[in-house]
Amino acid sequence: MKKEYKGYSIEFDEKGDCFVAYKNGEQFAINISMAKLKEQIDMLTKKAFQRLPIYYNYSPEKIQEGEITSFNSVEKGVWISYGKEKQREKKGLRWDGNNLIHKTKENLAILQEIQKIVLEKERLEKKEEKLTEKLTYYTYSELCKISGQTELDG
């Protein structure tokens, strides 16, 4: 019996009672089941993961750039590479649906706009805080005096 699978020639060796695979006339694997042989061929012909450029963990101070270097669909885990070429670092993240952003001009413009809004929000919150500190409030004593009531202890 002779069979082709992903460019490999697979033959059954009756003497050894096993499957043998050949590629370009060279023996690749022997003495394994057809399922195991196909699994090994699948691993050899598996498409390499294409690195994906991303933005991630953006903050008002910095938009971080990196690349997804691998993805595990079962655990929803990704490895990303980031930093300058000579100081590249890797880190594992759990994909949650909104932490890995396509690295496009449009997304960069949106992230920069978000940064501006966040910085403006922080500035306005500080201004609100300062103005709030200037407000005068009725005290307990004033309310008692105005209403003609006596202040109670505690």
N, CA, C and O atoms as a GROMACS GRO file, in nm:
protein
  616
    1MET      N    1   0.084  -0.117   0.000
    1MET     CA    2   0.000   0.000   0.000
    1MET      C    3   0.089   0.124   0.000
    1MET      O    4   0.185   0.133   0.077
    2LYS      N    5   0.058   0.218  -0.086
    2LYS     CA    6   0.134   0.343  -0.096
    2LYS      C    7   0.034   0.458  -0.093
    2LYS      O    8  -0.071   0.454  -0.158
    3LYS      N    9   0.068   0.563  -0.016
    3LYS     CA   10  -0.024   0.674   0.000
    3LYS      C   11   0.056   0.804   0.005
    3LYS      O   12   0.170   0.806   0.054
    4GLU      N   13  -0.002   0.914  -0.045
    4GLU     CA   14   0.060   1.046  -0.038
    4GLU      C   15  -0.011   1.127   0.070
    4GLU      O   16  -0.133   1.122   0.081
    5TYR      N   17   0.066   1.201   0.149
    5TYR     CA   18   0.008   1.288   0.251
    5TYR      C   19   0.097   1.411   0.266
    5TYR      O   20   0.211   1.401   0.313
    6LYS      N   21   0.046   1.528   0.225
    6LYS     CA   22   0.116   1.655   0.237
    6LYS      C   23   0.258   1.650   0.181
    6LYS      O   24   0.351   1.704   0.241
    7GLY      N   25   0.274   1.585   0.068
    7GLY     CA   26   0.404   1.579   0.002
    7GLY      C   27   0.494   1.466   0.051
    7GLY      O   28   0.607   1.454   0.004
    8TYR      N   29   0.447   1.385   0.143
    8TYR     CA   30   0.523   1.271   0.194
    8TYR      C   31   0.464   1.143   0.136
    8TYR      O   32   0.342   1.130   0.125
    9SER      N   33   0.550   1.050   0.100
    9SER     CA   34   0.506   0.920   0.050
    9SER      C   35   0.503   0.825   0.170
    9SER      O   36   0.603   0.808   0.240
   10ILE      N   37   0.388   0.764   0.193
   10ILE     CA   38   0.372   0.672   0.306
   10ILE      C   39   0.349   0.532   0.252
   10ILE      O   40   0.262   0.509   0.168
   11GLU      N   41   0.430   0.438   0.302
   11GLU     CA   42   0.417   0.298   0.260
   11GLU      C   43   0.405   0.209   0.382
   11GLU      O   44   0.457   0.240   0.490
   12PHE      N   45   0.334   0.098   0.364
   12PHE     CA   46   0.324   0.001   0.473
   12PHE      C   47   0.432  -0.104   0.452
   12PHE      O   48   0.439  -0.167   0.346
   13ASP      N   49   0.516  -0.125   0.553
   13ASP     CA   50   0.623  -0.225   0.549
   13ASP      C   51   0.569  -0.352   0.613
   13ASP      O   52   0.554  -0.361   0.735
   14GLU      N   53   0.540  -0.453   0.527
   14GLU     CA   54   0.482  -0.578   0.579
   14GLU      C   55   0.579  -0.654   0.668
   14GLU      O   56   0.536  -0.718   0.764
   15LYS      N   57   0.708  -0.649   0.638
   15LYS     CA   58   0.807  -0.719   0.721
   15LYS      C   59   0.808  -0.662   0.863
   15LYS      O   60   0.805  -0.737   0.961
   16GLY      N   61   0.813  -0.531   0.872
   16GLY     CA   62   0.819  -0.467   1.004
   16GLY      C   63   0.682  -0.442   1.064
   16GLY      O   64   0.670  -0.399   1.178
   17ASP      N   65   0.576  -0.468   0.984
   17ASP     CA   66   0.438  -0.445   1.026
   17ASP      C   67   0.421  -0.300   1.078
   17ASP      O   68   0.366  -0.276   1.185
   18CYS      N   69   0.471  -0.206   0.996
   18CYS     CA   70   0.464  -0.065   1.036
   18CYS      C   71   0.459   0.024   0.912
   18CYS      O   72   0.478  -0.022   0.800
   19PHE      N   73   0.435   0.152   0.935
   19PHE     CA   74   0.433   0.250   0.828
   19PHE      C   75   0.569   0.319   0.819
   19PHE      O   76   0.636   0.341   0.920
   20VAL      N   77   0.607   0.353   0.696
   20VAL     CA   78   0.732   0.424   0.671
   20VAL      C   79   0.699   0.544   0.582
   20VAL      O   80   0.621   0.532   0.487
   21ALA      N   81   0.758   0.659   0.614
   21ALA     CA   82   0.734   0.779   0.534
   21ALA      C   83   0.863   0.821   0.466
   21ALA      O   84   0.972   0.810   0.523
   22TYR      N   85   0.849   0.871   0.342
   22TYR     CA   86   0.963   0.917   0.264
   22TYR      C   87   0.935   1.057   0.213
   22TYR      O   88   0.822   1.093   0.182
   23LYS      N   89   1.042   1.137   0.206
   23LYS     CA   90   1.034   1.270   0.146
   23LYS      C   91   1.157   1.283   0.059
   23LYS      O   92   1.270   1.270   0.107
   24ASN      N   93   1.136   1.309  -0.070
   24ASN     CA   94   1.247   1.321  -0.166
   24ASN      C   95   1.339   1.199  -0.162
   24ASN      O   96   1.461   1.212  -0.172
   25GLY      N   97   1.281   1.082  -0.149
   25GLY     CA   98   1.357   0.958  -0.152
   25GLY      C   99   1.425   0.921  -0.021
   25GLY      O  100   1.483   0.813  -0.010
   26GLU      N  101   1.420   1.009   0.080
   26GLU     CA  102   1.484   0.979   0.208
   26GLU      C  103   1.379   0.934   0.309
   26GLU      O  104   1.270   0.989   0.317
   27GLN      N  105   1.417   0.833   0.386
   27GLN     CA  106   1.327   0.780   0.488
   27GLN      C  107   1.310   0.883   0.599
   27GLN      O  108   1.408   0.940   0.649
   28PHE      N  109   1.186   0.906   0.637
   28PHE     CA  110   1.156   1.008   0.738
   28PHE      C  111   1.120   0.946   0.873
   28PHE      O  112   1.174   0.988   0.976
   29ALA      N  113   1.032   0.850   0.874
   29ALA     CA  114   0.987   0.790   0.999
   29ALA      C  115   0.952   0.645   0.976
   29ALA      O  116   0.906   0.607   0.868
   30ILE      N  117   0.975   0.564   1.078
   30ILE     CA  118   0.940   0.422   1.068
   30ILE      C  119   0.881   0.374   1.199
   30ILE      O  120   0.892   0.438   1.304
   31ASN      N  121   0.817   0.258   1.189
   31ASN     CA  122   0.768   0.186   1.306
   31ASN      C  123   0.671   0.265   1.393
   31ASN      O  124   0.679   0.259   1.515
   32ILE      N  125   0.580   0.339   1.330
   32ILE     CA  126   0.478   0.410   1.407
   32ILE      C  127   0.343   0.391   1.339
   32ILE      O  128   0.335   0.351   1.223
   33SER      N  129   0.238   0.421   1.412
   33SER     CA  130   0.103   0.407   1.357
   33SER      C  131   0.078   0.516   1.253
   33SER      O  132   0.149   0.617   1.249
   34MET      N  133  -0.022   0.494   1.171
   34MET     CA  134  -0.058   0.593   1.068
   34MET      C  135  -0.098   0.725   1.134
   34MET      O  136  -0.060   0.832   1.087
   35ALA      N  137  -0.173   0.718   1.243
   35ALA     CA  138  -0.216   0.841   1.312
   35ALA      C  139  -0.096   0.919   1.364
   35ALA      O  140  -0.089   1.041   1.348
   36LYS      N  141  -0.002   0.849   1.426
   36LYS     CA  142   0.118   0.914   1.480
   36LYS      C  143   0.204   0.971   1.367
   36LYS      O  144   0.261   1.080   1.380
   37LEU      N  145   0.213   0.898   1.258
   37LEU     CA  146   0.290   0.944   1.142
   37LEU      C  147   0.229   1.072   1.085
   37LEU      O  148   0.301   1.167   1.055
   38LYS      N  149   0.096   1.075   1.070
   38LYS     CA  150   0.029   1.195   1.019
   38LYS      C  151   0.048   1.312   1.115
   38LYS      O  152   0.065   1.426   1.072
   39GLU      N  153   0.045   1.284   1.244
   39GLU     CA  154   0.065   1.389   1.344
   39GLU      C  155   0.204   1.451   1.329
   39GLU      O  156   0.219   1.573   1.336
   40GLN      N  157   0.306   1.368   1.307
   40GLN     CA  158   0.441   1.419   1.288
   40GLN      C  159   0.453   1.500   1.160
   40GLN      O  160   0.518   1.605   1.157
   41ILE      N  161   0.390   1.452   1.054
   41ILE     CA  162   0.392   1.526   0.926
   41ILE      C  163   0.319   1.659   0.942
   41ILE      O  164   0.363   1.761   0.890
   42ASP      N  165   0.206   1.658   1.015
   42ASP     CA  166   0.132   1.782   1.040
   42ASP      C  167   0.219   1.884   1.113
   42ASP      O  168   0.217   2.002   1.080
   43MET      N  169   0.296   1.838   1.210
   43MET     CA  170   0.384   1.928   1.284
   43MET      C  171   0.490   1.989   1.192
   43MET      O  172   0.523   2.107   1.205
   44LEU      N  173   0.542   1.908   1.100
   44LEU     CA  174   0.646   1.958   1.008
   44LEU      C  175   0.590   2.056   0.906
   44LEU      O  176   0.659   2.149   0.865
   45THR      N  177   0.466   2.035   0.864
   45THR     CA  178   0.409   2.119   0.760
   45THR      C  179   0.320   2.230   0.817
   45THR      O  180   0.261   2.307   0.741
   46LYS      N  181   0.311   2.238   0.949
   46LYS     CA  182   0.226   2.338   1.015
   46LYS      C  183   0.273   2.478   0.977
   46LYS      O  184   0.393   2.508   0.976
   47LYS      N  185   0.178   2.562   0.948
   47LYS     CA  186   0.208   2.700   0.911
   47LYS      C  187   0.266   2.772   1.032
   47LYS      O  188   0.212   2.763   1.143
   48ALA      N  189   0.374   2.843   1.011
   48ALA     CA  190   0.435   2.920   1.120
   48ALA      C  191   0.345   3.037   1.156
   48ALA      O  192   0.277   3.092   1.070
   49PHE      N  193   0.345   3.074   1.283
   49PHE     CA  194   0.264   3.186   1.328
   49PHE      C  195   0.320   3.315   1.271
   49PHE      O  196   0.439   3.344   1.282
   50GLN      N  197   0.233   3.391   1.211
   50GLN     CA  198   0.273   3.519   1.153
   50GLN      C  199   0.269   3.625   1.264
   50GLN      O  200   0.165   3.644   1.327
   51ARG      N  201   0.380   3.692   1.287
   51ARG     CA  202   0.383   3.796   1.389
   51ARG      C  203   0.285   3.907   1.352
   51ARG      O  204   0.276   3.948   1.237
   52LEU      N  205   0.212   3.954   1.452
   52LEU     CA  206   0.110   4.056   1.429
   52LEU      C  207   0.146   4.183   1.504
   52LEU      O  208   0.160   4.180   1.626
   53PRO      N  209   0.162   4.296   1.434
   53PRO     CA  210   0.192   4.421   1.502
   53PRO      C  211   0.069   4.472   1.578
   53PRO      O  212  -0.043   4.466   1.528
   54ILE      N  213   0.092   4.521   1.700
   54ILE     CA  214  -0.019   4.563   1.785
   54ILE      C  215   0.014   4.690   1.864
   54ILE      O  216   0.129   4.730   1.877
   55TYR      N  217  -0.093   4.750   1.917
   55TYR     CA  218  -0.086   4.847   2.026
   55TYR      C  219  -0.150   4.776   2.144
   55TYR      O  220  -0.247   4.702   2.128
   56TYR      N  221  -0.096   4.798   2.265
   56TYR     CA  222  -0.155   4.736   2.383
   56TYR      C  223  -0.126   4.824   2.504
   56TYR      O  224  -0.038   4.911   2.500
   57ASN      N  225  -0.199   4.802   2.611
   57ASN     CA  226  -0.178   4.873   2.738
   57ASN      C  227  -0.154   5.022   2.720
   57ASN      O  228  -0.060   5.078   2.775
   58TYR      N  229  -0.239   5.087   2.643
   58TYR     CA  230  -0.219   5.230   2.623
   58TYR      C  231  -0.262   5.305   2.749
   58TYR      O  232  -0.351   5.263   2.822
   59SER      N  233  -0.196   5.416   2.772
   59SER     CA  234  -0.229   5.502   2.885
   59SER      C  235  -0.210   5.646   2.840
   59SER      O  236  -0.158   5.671   2.731
   60PRO      N  237  -0.253   5.742   2.922
   60PRO     CA  238  -0.235   5.881   2.881
   60PRO      C  239  -0.089   5.917   2.857
   60PRO      O  240  -0.057   6.006   2.778
   61GLU      N  241   0.000   5.847   2.927
   61GLU     CA  242   0.143   5.878   2.914
   61GLU      C  243   0.205   5.813   2.791
   61GLU      O  244   0.295   5.870   2.730
   62LYS      N  245   0.159   5.694   2.754
   62LYS     CA  246   0.229   5.620   2.650
   62LYS      C  247   0.138   5.519   2.580
   62LYS      O  248   0.059   5.450   2.643
   63ILE      N  249   0.152   5.513   2.448
   63ILE     CA  250   0.088   5.408   2.369
   63ILE      C  251   0.196   5.305   2.343
   63ILE      O  252   0.297   5.335   2.278
   64GLN      N  253   0.177   5.183   2.392
   64GLN     CA  254   0.280   5.081   2.376
   64GLN      C  255   0.258   5.003   2.248
   64GLN      O  256   0.146   4.968   2.212
   65GLU      N  257   0.369   4.976   2.179
   65GLU     CA  258   0.367   4.898   2.055
   65GLU      C  259   0.438   4.766   2.079
   65GLU      O  260   0.528   4.757   2.161
   66GLY      N  261   0.394   4.664   2.006
   66GLY     CA  262   0.460   4.535   2.016
   66GLY      C  263   0.415   4.445   1.903
   66GLY      O  264   0.356   4.489   1.804
   67GLU      N  265   0.445   4.316   1.920
   67GLU     CA  266   0.404   4.215   1.822
   67GLU      C  267   0.353   4.093   1.897
   67GLU      O  268   0.411   4.053   1.998
   68ILE      N  269   0.246   4.034   1.846
   68ILE     CA  270   0.204   3.905   1.899
   68ILE      C  271   0.295   3.803   1.833
   68ILE      O  272   0.304   3.797   1.710
   69THR      N  273   0.363   3.722   1.914
   69THR     CA  274   0.456   3.623   1.859
   69THR      C  275   0.399   3.482   1.862
   69THR      O  276   0.444   3.396   1.787
   70SER      N  277   0.299   3.458   1.948
   70SER     CA  278   0.233   3.327   1.947
   70SER      C  279   0.099   3.338   2.017
   70SER      O  280   0.074   3.432   2.093
   71PHE      N  281   0.012   3.241   1.991
   71PHE     CA  282  -0.123   3.240   2.048
   71PHE      C  283  -0.163   3.097   2.078
   71PHE      O  284  -0.143   3.008   1.996
   72ASN      N  285  -0.219   3.075   2.196
   72ASN     CA  286  -0.270   2.945   2.236
   72ASN      C  287  -0.422   2.956   2.246
   72ASN      O  288  -0.473   3.019   2.339
   73SER      N  289  -0.493   2.896   2.152
   73SER     CA  290  -0.639   2.912   2.146
   73SER      C  291  -0.710   2.843   2.262
   73SER      O  292  -0.819   2.884   2.300
   74VAL      N  293  -0.650   2.740   2.318
   74VAL     CA  294  -0.713   2.667   2.429
   74VAL      C  295  -0.712   2.753   2.555
   74VAL      O  296  -0.814   2.769   2.621
   75GLU      N  297  -0.596   2.808   2.588
   75GLU     CA  298  -0.583   2.889   2.710
   75GLU      C  299  -0.606   3.038   2.687
   75GLU      O  300  -0.604   3.117   2.781
   76LYS      N  301  -0.628   3.075   2.561
   76LYS     CA  302  -0.645   3.215   2.522
   76LYS      C  303  -0.526   3.299   2.569
   76LYS      O  304  -0.542   3.412   2.615
   77GLY      N  305  -0.409   3.241   2.558
   77GLY     CA  306  -0.288   3.310   2.598
   77GLY      C  307  -0.210   3.358   2.477
   77GLY      O  308  -0.207   3.291   2.374
   78VAL      N  309  -0.148   3.473   2.491
   78VAL     CA  310  -0.064   3.526   2.383
   78VAL      C  311   0.072   3.565   2.441
   78VAL      O  312   0.083   3.604   2.557
   79TRP      N  313   0.173   3.553   2.357
   79TRP     CA  314   0.304   3.605   2.391
   79TRP      C  315   0.326   3.725   2.303
   79TRP      O  316   0.305   3.720   2.182
   80ILE      N  317   0.370   3.834   2.366
   80ILE     CA  318   0.399   3.953   2.287
   80ILE      C  319   0.545   3.993   2.310
   80ILE      O  320   0.604   3.968   2.415
   81SER      N  321   0.600   4.054   2.208
   81SER     CA  322   0.737   4.104   2.211
   81SER      C  323   0.726   4.255   2.199
   81SER      O  324   0.648   4.306   2.118
   82TYR      N  325   0.806   4.327   2.279
   82TYR     CA  326   0.797   4.473   2.275
   82TYR      C  327   0.931   4.534   2.315
   82TYR      O  328   1.018   4.465   2.367
   83GLY      N  329   0.946   4.661   2.291
   83GLY     CA  330   1.068   4.733   2.327
   83GLY      C  331   1.157   4.757   2.206
   83GLY      O  332   1.126   4.715   2.094
   84LYS      N  333   1.266   4.824   2.231
   84LYS     CA  334   1.364   4.853   2.125
   84LYS      C  335   1.433   4.724   2.083
   84LYS      O  336   1.439   4.629   2.160
   85GLU      N  337   1.485   4.721   1.961
   85GLU     CA  338   1.544   4.600   1.905
   85GLU      C  339   1.648   4.536   1.996
   85GLU      O  340   1.646   4.415   2.016
   86LYS      N  341   1.738   4.616   2.052
   86LYS     CA  342   1.844   4.560   2.136
   86LYS      C  343   1.794   4.526   2.277
   86LYS      O  344   1.860   4.453   2.350
   87GLN      N  345   1.680   4.579   2.314
   87GLN     CA  346   1.627   4.556   2.448
   87GLN      C  347   1.487   4.495   2.441
   87GLN      O  348   1.400   4.529   2.521
   88ARG      N  349   1.466   4.406   2.346
   88ARG     CA  350   1.334   4.345   2.330
   88ARG      C  351   1.302   4.259   2.450
   88ARG      O  352   1.388   4.191   2.505
   89GLU      N  353   1.178   4.264   2.491
   89GLU     CA  354   1.130   4.182   2.601
   89GLU      C  355   1.008   4.106   2.554
   89GLU      O  356   0.940   4.145   2.460
   90LYS      N  357   0.981   3.995   2.623
   90LYS     CA  358   0.861   3.916   2.593
   90LYS      C  359   0.776   3.910   2.719
   90LYS      O  360   0.828   3.916   2.831
   91LYS      N  361   0.647   3.898   2.698
   91LYS     CA  362   0.559   3.888   2.813
   91LYS      C  363   0.435   3.811   2.772
   91LYS      O  364   0.386   3.823   2.659
   92GLY      N  365   0.385   3.731   2.864
   92GLY     CA  366   0.263   3.655   2.839
   92GLY      C  367   0.142   3.733   2.886
   92GLY      O  368   0.144   3.794   2.993
   93LEU      N  369   0.038   3.731   2.807
   93LEU     CA  370  -0.088   3.797   2.842
   93LEU      C  371  -0.203   3.700   2.818
   93LEU      O  372  -0.190   3.605   2.741
   94ARG      N  373  -0.312   3.724   2.882
   94ARG     CA  374  -0.434   3.650   2.854
   94ARG      C  375  -0.518   3.739   2.763
   94ARG      O  376  -0.547   3.854   2.797
   95TRP      N  377  -0.558   3.685   2.650
   95TRP     CA  378  -0.641   3.761   2.556
   95TRP      C  379  -0.778   3.778   2.619
   95TRP      O  380  -0.839   3.680   2.663
   96ASP      N  381  -0.827   3.902   2.625
   96ASP     CA  382  -0.960   3.924   2.682
   96ASP      C  383  -1.054   3.996   2.586
   96ASP      O  384  -1.163   4.038   2.624
   97GLY      N  385  -1.012   4.009   2.461
   97GLY     CA  386  -1.100   4.067   2.360
   97GLY      C  387  -1.079   4.215   2.335
   97GLY      O  388  -1.118   4.266   2.230
   98ASN      N  389  -1.018   4.286   2.431
   98ASN     CA  390  -1.000   4.429   2.407
   98ASN      C  391  -0.863   4.480   2.453
   98ASN      O  392  -0.847   4.599   2.480
   99ASN      N  393  -0.766   4.391   2.462
   99ASN     CA  394  -0.634   4.438   2.505
   99ASN      C  395  -0.528   4.435   2.394
   99ASN      O  396  -0.416   4.480   2.417
  100LEU      N  397  -0.562   4.384   2.277
  100LEU     CA  398  -0.466   4.378   2.166
  100LEU      C  399  -0.529   4.449   2.046
  100LEU      O  400  -0.624   4.400   1.986
  101ILE      N  401  -0.474   4.564   2.014
  101ILE     CA  402  -0.534   4.651   1.913
  101ILE      C  403  -0.454   4.643   1.783
  101ILE      O  404  -0.331   4.648   1.786
  102HIS      N  405  -0.524   4.632   1.671
  102HIS     CA  406  -0.456   4.633   1.540
  102HIS      C  407  -0.370   4.758   1.529
  102HIS      O  408  -0.414   4.868   1.562
  103LYS      N  409  -0.248   4.741   1.482
  103LYS     CA  410  -0.157   4.855   1.465
  103LYS      C  411  -0.181   4.916   1.327
  103LYS      O  412  -0.120   4.877   1.228
  104THR      N  413  -0.273   5.014   1.324
  104THR     CA  414  -0.306   5.085   1.201
  104THR      C  415  -0.299   5.236   1.228
  104THR      O  416  -0.301   5.280   1.343
  105LYS      N  417  -0.291   5.314   1.121
  105LYS     CA  418  -0.290   5.460   1.134
  105LYS      C  419  -0.420   5.508   1.200
  105LYS      O  420  -0.419   5.599   1.283
  106GLU      N  421  -0.531   5.446   1.160
  106GLU     CA  422  -0.661   5.486   1.214
  106GLU      C  423  -0.667   5.461   1.365
  106GLU      O  424  -0.711   5.548   1.440
  107ASN      N  425  -0.621   5.342   1.408
  107ASN     CA  426  -0.624   5.311   1.550
  107ASN      C  427  -0.529   5.401   1.629
  107ASN      O  428  -0.560   5.440   1.741
  108LEU      N  429  -0.414   5.434   1.570
  108LEU     CA  430  -0.321   5.524   1.638
  108LEU      C  431  -0.387   5.661   1.658
  108LEU      O  432  -0.374   5.720   1.766
  109ALA      N  433  -0.455   5.710   1.557
  109ALA     CA  434  -0.524   5.840   1.569
  109ALA      C  435  -0.630   5.835   1.679
  109ALA      O  436  -0.644   5.930   1.756
  110ILE      N  437  -0.704   5.724   1.686
  110ILE     CA  438  -0.807   5.708   1.789
  110ILE      C  439  -0.742   5.704   1.928
  110ILE      O  440  -0.789   5.770   2.020
  111LEU      N  441  -0.634   5.627   1.942
  111LEU     CA  442  -0.565   5.618   2.071
  111LEU      C  443  -0.510   5.754   2.114
  111LEU      O  444  -0.516   5.789   2.232
  112GLN      N  445  -0.458   5.830   2.019
  112GLN     CA  446  -0.406   5.963   2.051
  112GLN      C  447  -0.519   6.056   2.095
  112GLN      O  448  -0.502   6.138   2.185
  113GLU      N  449  -0.635   6.043   2.030
  113GLU     CA  450  -0.751   6.124   2.069
  113GLU      C  451  -0.798   6.085   2.209
  113GLU      O  452  -0.833   6.171   2.290
  114ILE      N  453  -0.798   5.954   2.238
  114ILE     CA  454  -0.835   5.908   2.373
  114ILE      C  455  -0.738   5.965   2.476
  114ILE      O  456  -0.779   6.008   2.583
  115GLN      N  457  -0.609   5.964   2.442
  115GLN     CA  458  -0.508   6.021   2.533
  115GLN      C  459  -0.540   6.167   2.566
  115GLN      O  460  -0.536   6.208   2.682
  116LYS      N  461  -0.573   6.244   2.462
  116LYS     CA  462  -0.605   6.386   2.482
  116LYS      C  463  -0.726   6.401   2.574
  116LYS      O  464  -0.726   6.484   2.665
  117ILE      N  465  -0.828   6.319   2.550
  117ILE     CA  466  -0.951   6.325   2.631
  117ILE      C  467  -0.920   6.291   2.777
  117ILE      O  468  -0.966   6.359   2.868
  118VAL      N  469  -0.841   6.185   2.798
  118VAL     CA  470  -0.807   6.143   2.935
  118VAL      C  471  -0.728   6.252   3.006
  118VAL      O  472  -0.754   6.282   3.122
  119LEU      N  473  -0.631   6.311   2.937
  119LEU     CA  474  -0.552   6.418   2.998
  119LEU      C  475  -0.640   6.539   3.029
  119LEU      O  476  -0.624   6.602   3.134
  120GLU      N  477  -0.731   6.572   2.939
  120GLU     CA  478  -0.823   6.684   2.962
  120GLU      C  479  -0.915   6.652   3.080
  120GLU      O  480  -0.945   6.739   3.162
  121LYS      N  481  -0.960   6.528   3.088
  121LYS     CA  482  -1.046   6.485   3.199
  121LYS      C  483  -0.972   6.500   3.332
  121LYS      O  484  -1.028   6.550   3.430
  122GLU      N  485  -0.846   6.457   3.335
  122GLU     CA  486  -0.765   6.470   3.458
  122GLU      C  487  -0.748   6.617   3.495
  122GLU      O  488  -0.757   6.653   3.613
  123ARG      N  489  -0.724   6.701   3.396
  123ARG     CA  490  -0.708   6.844   3.421
  123ARG      C  491  -0.837   6.904   3.477
  123ARG      O  492  -0.834   6.983   3.571
  124LEU      N  493  -0.950   6.865   3.418
  124LEU     CA  494  -1.080   6.916   3.464
  124LEU      C  495  -1.114   6.866   3.604
  124LEU      O  496  -1.173   6.939   3.684
  125GLU      N  497  -1.078   6.741   3.634
  125GLU     CA  498  -1.104   6.687   3.768
  125GLU      C  499  -1.024   6.763   3.874
  125GLU      O  500  -1.075   6.790   3.983
  126LYS      N  501  -0.899   6.798   3.842
  126LYS     CA  502  -0.817   6.876   3.936
  126LYS      C  503  -0.877   7.015   3.955
  126LYS      O  504  -0.881   7.068   4.066
  127LYS      N  505  -0.924   7.073   3.845
  127LYS     CA  506  -0.986   7.205   3.853
  127LYS      C  507  -1.113   7.198   3.938
  127LYS      O  508  -1.138   7.285   4.022
  128GLU      N  509  -1.192   7.093   3.917
  128GLU     CA  510  -1.315   7.074   3.996
  128GLU      C  511  -1.281   7.061   4.144
  128GLU      O  512  -1.348   7.119   4.229
  129GLU      N  513  -1.176   6.985   4.174
  129GLU     CA  514  -1.133   6.965   4.313
  129GLU      C  515  -1.096   7.098   4.378
  129GLU      O  516  -1.137   7.125   4.491
  130LYS      N  517  -1.020   7.181   4.307
  130LYS     CA  518  -0.978   7.311   4.361
  130LYS      C  519  -1.098   7.402   4.383
  130LYS      O  520  -1.107   7.471   4.485
  131LEU      N  521  -1.191   7.403   4.288
  131LEU     CA  522  -1.311   7.486   4.302
  131LEU      C  523  -1.398   7.436   4.417
  131LEU      O  524  -1.454   7.516   4.492
  132THR      N  525  -1.410   7.305   4.430
  132THR     CA  526  -1.491   7.247   4.537
  132THR      C  527  -1.435   7.286   4.674
  132THR      O  528  -1.510   7.310   4.768
  133GLU      N  529  -1.302   7.293   4.683
  133GLU     CA  530  -1.238   7.333   4.809
  133GLU      C  531  -1.271   7.477   4.847
  133GLU      O  532  -1.266   7.513   4.964
  134LYS      N  533  -1.306   7.560   4.750
  134LYS     CA  534  -1.338   7.701   4.775
  134LYS      C  535  -1.483   7.721   4.821
  134LYS      O  536  -1.517   7.827   4.873
  135LEU      N  537  -1.566   7.620   4.802
  135LEU     CA  538  -1.706   7.633   4.841
  135LEU      C  539  -1.718   7.646   4.993
  135LEU      O  540  -1.638   7.589   5.068
  136THR      N  541  -1.818   7.721   5.036
  136THR     CA  542  -1.846   7.730   5.180
  136THR      C  543  -1.970   7.647   5.207
  136THR      O  544  -2.067   7.650   5.132
  137TYR      N  545  -1.965   7.572   5.316
  137TYR     CA  546  -2.073   7.480   5.352
  137TYR      C  547  -2.134   7.522   5.486
  137TYR      O  548  -2.066   7.580   5.570
  138TYR      N  549  -2.260   7.492   5.502
  138TYR     CA  550  -2.324   7.514   5.631
  138TYR      C  551  -2.266   7.415   5.730
  138TYR      O  552  -2.247   7.297   5.700
  139THR      N  553  -2.238   7.466   5.850
  139THR     CA  554  -2.190   7.377   5.956
  139THR      C  555  -2.309   7.335   6.041
  139THR      O  556  -2.418   7.391   6.030
  140TYR      N  557  -2.286   7.239   6.124
  140TYR     CA  558  -2.389   7.190   6.216
  140TYR      C  559  -2.430   7.303   6.311
  140TYR      O  560  -2.548   7.323   6.338
  141SER      N  561  -2.330   7.375   6.359
  141SER     CA  562  -2.357   7.486   6.452
  141SER      C  563  -2.444   7.593   6.387
  141SER      O  564  -2.538   7.643   6.448
  142GLU      N  565  -2.411   7.626   6.263
  142GLU     CA  566  -2.489   7.728   6.192
  142GLU      C  567  -2.633   7.684   6.175
  142GLU      O  568  -2.726   7.762   6.197
  143LEU      N  569  -2.652   7.560   6.135
  143LEU     CA  570  -2.788   7.509   6.114
  143LEU      C  571  -2.868   7.510   6.244
  143LEU      O  572  -2.986   7.544   6.245
  144CYS      N  573  -2.804   7.471   6.353
  144CYS     CA  574  -2.873   7.473   6.483
  144CYS      C  575  -2.912   7.615   6.521
  144CYS      O  576  -3.023   7.640   6.567
  145LYS      N  577  -2.819   7.709   6.502
  145LYS     CA  578  -2.842   7.849   6.537
  145LYS      C  579  -2.955   7.907   6.453
  145LYS      O  580  -3.044   7.973   6.506
  146ILE      N  581  -2.951   7.884   6.321
  146ILE     CA  582  -3.051   7.938   6.230
  146ILE      C  583  -3.189   7.882   6.260
  146ILE      O  584  -3.290   7.953   6.252
  147SER      N  585  -3.194   7.753   6.294
  147SER     CA  586  -3.324   7.689   6.318
  147SER      C  587  -3.370   7.703   6.462
  147SER      O  588  -3.478   7.656   6.498
  148GLY      N  589  -3.288   7.768   6.545
  148GLY     CA  590  -3.327   7.790   6.684
  148GLY      C  591  -3.318   7.664   6.769
  148GLY      O  592  -3.386   7.653   6.871
  149GLN      N  593  -3.237   7.571   6.728
  149GLN     CA  594  -3.223   7.447   6.804
  149GLN      C  595  -3.091   7.446   6.879
  149GLN      O  596  -2.998   7.520   6.848
  150THR      N  597  -3.087   7.360   6.979
  150THR     CA  598  -2.967   7.348   7.060
  150THR      C  599  -2.876   7.241   7.002
  150THR      O  600  -2.922   7.138   6.954
  151GLU      N  601  -2.745   7.268   7.005
  151GLU     CA  602  -2.648   7.168   6.957
  151GLU      C  603  -2.642   7.053   7.056
  151GLU      O  604  -2.634   7.075   7.177
  152LEU      N  605  -2.645   6.931   7.006
  152LEU     CA  606  -2.633   6.812   7.089
  152LEU      C  607  -2.490   6.762   7.082
  152LEU      O  608  -2.425   6.774   6.979
  153ASP      N  609  -2.441   6.706   7.191
  153ASP     CA  610  -2.306   6.649   7.191
  153ASP      C  611  -2.306   6.518   7.115
  153ASP      O  612  -2.402   6.441   7.121
  154GLY      N  613  -2.197   6.494   7.042
  154GLY     CA  614  -2.176   6.365   6.975
  154GLY      C  615  -2.241   6.360   6.848
  154GLY      O  616  -2.233   6.259   6.778
   0.00000   0.00000   0.00000
